[in-house]
C-alpha cells in the first residue's frame, strides 16, 4: 500500500493545489494545512501497517509451535519415539531462536507453554520406560521374564526388536558408557529445574541406565536366588521366564553339605539358570550379566562340589554327577561368550569329579571344618574364662653351683690385688677428679693439663659428647632388633660366665623350684577339639590319606586356633601365653602352637622395648643439652612406671623358665642396649653428666629388681655389672684403680675398662700409666696409640 501511494504523492499534492476550494484569499493557508494533515496521516498508516506485519510474523511463529506440538502427539500415538524426540528438539530450537517473539506474549501463556513442553519430555520418557520395564523385561520378586520382540500396544501395532530399541534409547539419551548426558544434551538442560517433571525425568533415565543398561536389577535378583538356599530356579522356555520357587528341606547342614534329594534340586536349579542365560539373553546384555555373575557361578559350583563330595562322588546314582557335568559344560559355553570377562576352567570341576586322592582330601577338609566349628563354639559363651590353679616348676641354680661359679670368676682378681702394693698413685684427695692426676706430673704437664680442662663444657654443642648422634641411635636400634641370641645368652640350664663381651658357658647343678599359676578352661577345651580332628580322619581309609596333607591341615588347625584365641584375651596377653603353654605341655606334638606362642611373647615384649629405648634416649639427650639441671620426667614418669606395669608384672605372672628368660633378656636390654652401650659411644663424659648417669643407673637399678630371680647367677651378675658402672662413674681415677686392684672389675673385659677410663678422664701421662697397668695386670699387650 505504501509502495503504491508513494510514487503518486507529488501528483496528489498538485491536484489539491488546483482545487477551486483552495483558490482565493485564504487558499494558500488552507493548502498548507491540508498538506500537513495528509503527511501525518500517511505516517500513521505506515506505522499501523508495520505493527500488523509484526503481529502476522508472531502469529506465524506461534502456529509453528502448535504444528510441532501436534506432530509430537501424533508420533507418540504411533510410538515413533525418534520422531517425537526430533519434534521436541526442533520445538526447543524454535523457542530459543524466537525468544523476542515469545516474550511479547502474555506471561500466563509463556508459563503454560513451557510447562506443557516439559510435560512432553516426561511423557516421552515414561512411555519409553514403560516399554522397557513392562514389555521387554518383567522383573518381580518371584520371576524374571524377557521378550526379545514385542508388538506395540498402541498406534500402528508395529513391532520393536529389543536390541535396536535399546540402541536407540542409548543413542538419544546416554553416552556410550551408559551415563546420562546432562552437560551437552538439550533434553535435560532445557527443562525448568523448578518443574517437578525435571526431577522425574532424571530419575527415570537413571533407572533405565542402572537397571536396564547396566542390568543391576536383574543381576541383584539372580544373586538373591543363587545365595538363598530356599529358592530354586525354574525355567519356562515358552514364555522365557525364570521363576524363583520356594522349596522346603533345602537348607544345608553346618558344613554346607546337602542330603541327596536336596542335591538333586540344587543341580536342577543351576541348570535352569544356565538355560535361561543361554536361550533368552544374548548380545551385550549377556556380556554384562556374565561379567558380574560368571566368576561367582564358578566359585559357587566349585564350593558346592567340594562340600558335597562325599555324596556326589560316593553315591551310586549317576544323575547328580551327570547334572554337574552338564552344568560345567554349559558354564564353559557361556564363558566363551563373555568377551573375556569370565574365565571358567572346566578342568577344575572335571578334576574334582575324577581324582580319587582329591576326594580323600575333601573328606579331610570336611573333618577340619567340623573341628574348627567346635573350636569356634568354645567362645560362644564365657565359660572358658573360668580359672584354676596348676603347679609349674621354675628353673634355678643350686647354691653349690653358685658358690663355685663365683669363686672361679674371682680368681683373676687375685693378681690384680697383688699389684696394689707397687702402685704409685697419690694418697691425697684433690678437689676435682679431672685434675687429680697432676700430683705426679711436672709443671709443664700441669700447664698442658690446665689447658685441656680449661673448657666450659656448657658451651659445647649438644652433640659434642657423641661421635655421631644418628649413627649411635641407628646402631642401637639395630642392636635392639637383634634378639637372635637371647636364648643362647640367657639359657637357664647352663651357667654363663661373662668376662667382658665374651661369655663362657659352664655346666652347673640345676634344681627345680615349685610354683603355681592360674589357667583358664581353654587348654582342656582346645585340646579336646584338636584331638577330635585325627579321630574324625580315622574313619577314612588310612592308606588313602596323604600324610603331608594331613599334617598341613593339622598345622592349619593349630594356627587357626591360636589366631581365634588371641582375639579373646584383650589386654591380658600374658594369660594367652600361659594357656597356650599349658596346651603344649599336655601335648608336645603341637609344635605349631608352641612356635606361635613363642613368637607371640617375643612380639609383645619387642614392641614395648621400642618404647623403652626411645624414652631412655630422650633422657640421655636431656643430659647432653641440660647437663647441669636436666629434667627426669622421661625416666621417673614414663619409663619406670611403664616397665613395672607393662612388662615386669606380666612376666611375673607368666613365671616358669620363659618368664625368667625374658626377664633376663629385658634387663639386659635396658641395662646394656639402652644405657651402657649408648654411653660408650659418646666421645666424652663431663663431671656433671658423670653424676647424672650415676643417678640414672641407680634409679633404674633400684626399680628393676626381681627377687624371684635372685637364685640365678646370670641375674645377679647382670645387675652387679650394671650397678658397678653407676658406682665408678663419679669416682676419681685413683678410686677406680683401687677398685680394679681389689678385683671389682672381674665382670668387665680389659677393653671395657680402658674405654670407660678414656671417656671419663683426659689424655695425660697419669691416665696412660693407668691404662698400661691395666693391660699389664690383665696380661694384655699394650697397643701403640
Secondary structure as UniProt FT lines:
FT   HELIX           2..6
FT   TURN            7..8
FT   HELIX           9..18
FT   HELIX           20..22
FT   TURN            25..26
FT   HELIX           27..77
FT   TURN            78..79
FT   HELIX           81..97
FT   HELIX           99..103
FT   HELIX           107..130
FT   HELIX           131..136
FT   STRAND          137..139
FT   STRAND          143..146
FT   STRAND          149..151
FT   TURN            155..156
FT   STRAND          159..161
FT   HELIX           162..173
FT   TURN            176..177
FT   HELIX           186..189
FT   TURN            193..194
FT   HELIX           196..207
FT   HELIX           208..213
FT   HELIX           216..227
FT   TURN            229..230
FT   STRAND          231..236
FT   TURN            237..240
FT   STRAND          241..246
FT   TURN            254..255
FT   HELIX           260..280
FT   HELIX           283..307
FT   HELIX           309..314
FT   HELIX           319..336
FT   TURN            337..340
FT   HELIX           346..354
FT   HELIX           356..378
FT   TURN            379..380
FT   HELIX           383..385
FT   STRAND          387..397
FT   HELIX           399..410
FT   HELIX           412..418
FT   HELIX           419..422
FT   TURN            433..434
FT   HELIX           436..440
FT   HELIX           443..453
FT   HELIX           457..459
FT   TURN            462..465
FT   HELIX           469..481
FT   TURN            484..485
FT   HELIX           486..489
FT   TURN            492..493
FT   STRAND          495..499
FT   TURN            500..501
FT   STRAND          502..506
FT   STRAND          510..520
FT   HELIX           522..537
FT   TURN            538..539
FT   TURN            542..544
FT   HELIX           547..566
FT   TURN            567..568
FT   TURN            570..571
FT   HELIX           573..586
FT   TURN            588..589
FT   HELIX           591..625
FT   HELIX           634..639
FT   HELIX           640..642
FT   HELIX           643..648
FT   HELIX           649..654
FT   HELIX           656..668
FT   HELIX           669..676
FT   HELIX           677..679
FT   TURN            680..681
FT   HELIX           687..702
FT   HELIX           707..709
FT   TURN            710..711
FT   HELIX           713..728
FT   TURN            729..730
FT   HELIX           733..741
FT   TURN            742..747
FT   HELIX           750..760
FT   HELIX           765..777
FT   TURN            778..779
//
